């Protein structure tokens, strides 16, 4: 009974083939897939840019910490020279 309803449905593959709309269905599916791929590519590009930005910030922070440690060692007399 369910198979019979599916075959008679205007949205079944057979209905698209019988109406000659298979190319329309294919184009619609390809369009949706392309939009989905474009959205994922855009999100992926954003994530990569944010990771690159975070990497640069971490590198800058490490350099600043290193500079502070080096300047702190030069400015302070060694412990025990009192």
C-alpha positions in Angstrom: 0.0 0.0 0.0 2.8 2.4 0.9 4.7 1.5 -2.3 1.6 2.2 -4.3 1.3 5.7 -2.8 4.9 6.4 -3.4 4.7 5.4 -7.0 1.6 7.6 -7.6 3.1 10.5 -5.7 3.8 13.6 -7.9 7.2 13.9 -6.2 8.4 10.4 -6.9 11.4 9.7 -9.3 9.0 8.1 -11.7 6.8 11.2 -11.9 9.9 13.3 -12.6 11.0 10.9 -15.3 7.5 10.6 -16.8 7.1 14.4 -17.0 10.6 14.9 -18.4 11.6 16.9 -15.4 14.5 14.6 -14.4 17.0 17.3 -15.7 15.2 19.9 -13.5 15.5 17.6 -10.5 19.1 17.0 -11.2 19.8 20.8 -11.6 17.9 21.5 -8.4 19.9 18.9 -6.5 23.2 20.1 -8.0 22.3 23.7 -7.0 21.6 22.7 -3.4 24.8 20.7 -3.2 26.8 23.6 -4.6 25.3 26.1 -2.1 26.1 23.7 0.7 29.7 23.2 -0.5 30.1 27.0 -0.9 28.8 27.5 2.7 31.2 24.9 4.1 34.1 26.4 2.1 33.3 29.9 3.5 33.1 28.6 7.1 36.3 26.7 6.6 38.1 29.8 5.3 36.9 31.8 8.3 38.1 29.1 10.7 41.5 29.0 9.0 41.8 32.8 9.1 41.0 32.8 12.8 43.5 30.1 13.6 46.2 32.0 11.7 45.3 35.1 13.7 45.4 33.3 17.0 48.8 31.7 16.0 50.2 35.2 15.3 48.9 36.5 18.6 50.4 33.5 20.5 53.7 34.1 18.8 53.7 37.8 19.7 52.8 36.9 23.3 55.6 34.4 23.5 58.1 37.0 22.2 56.9 39.6 24.6 57.2 37.2 27.6 60.7 36.2 26.4 61.7 39.9 26.1 60.3 40.6 29.6 62.2 37.7 31.1 65.5 38.7 29.4 65.1 42.4 30.5 64.2 41.3 34.0 67.3 39.1 34.3 69.6 42.0 33.2 68.0 44.6 35.5 68.0 42.5 38.7 71.2 41.7 40.5 71.7 38.0 41.1 70.1 36.6 44.3 72.7 36.2 47.1 74.9 39.1 46.2 73.7 41.1 49.3 
